[in-house]
Amino acid sequence: MSYVKAMKWNRRHVKGTRQPVIMSTGSGFWPAHAWLEREWWTYLERCKAQGIEPMECEQYYRSQLR
């Protein structure tokens, strides 16, 4: 359910449920755009130039944290 639909539903069902509407902002891995530009895309270019298979984005990110 989108945010807009949830808010409309809440207005129509005032005496319905009083449970909070919990919206998922997208669980999973969401790197910052700045990191993608500086690190990830340059890494992909290096891998392509060397002809090697790159890691997954999340795996590469986690390897940079260590």
N, C-alpha and C positions, 0 to 999 in steps of 0.2 A: 504494500500500500504506500503510495507516495505521501509526502508531507501534506500537500494540498488536500488530498482525499481524506487524510486523517483529521485534519482540522475541520473540514466540512462535516465529517461523521460526528465529531465531538460536539459541534453546534446543534446537530439534529437530535442527538441522543443525550440531552442534558442530564436527565435523570437515570440514564442507563448506567453503564459501568463507570466507576471512579478510578479505575486502574490507569496509571500513567501510560501514555503512548510512548513506547521506547522505539526510536528509529535507529536503525543500524546505518552508520555512515560509510559502511563498506568495510567489513572486517577483512583482514588479510594484510598483505604487504603493500604499503603506499609510500614510496620514497618521495622526497622533495624534488621539485623540478630542478633546482640548482644542483643537487647531487647528480641527477641524471645527466645534466649538461657537462659538469666538470669531470665526473668519474665514469659513469656507465657508458656513455656514447663514445668517449675516447677509448675506453677499454674495448668496446666492440670494434672500433676502427683498427686498433692494434691487432686484435685477433684475426680480423679479416685480412690484414696486410701480411701476417705471418702464416695464414692458412690453417689456423687451429680452431677447434670447436670452443666457443665461449661458454662460461658457466651460466647458470640461471641468474637472473637479476638479484633475487633475494640471497642466494648463496654467495654471490660476489660481494654484496653489501655486508653480510655477516663476516666474511673473511677480512674485510677492511677494518672491522671493529677490533679485531684481535691485535 
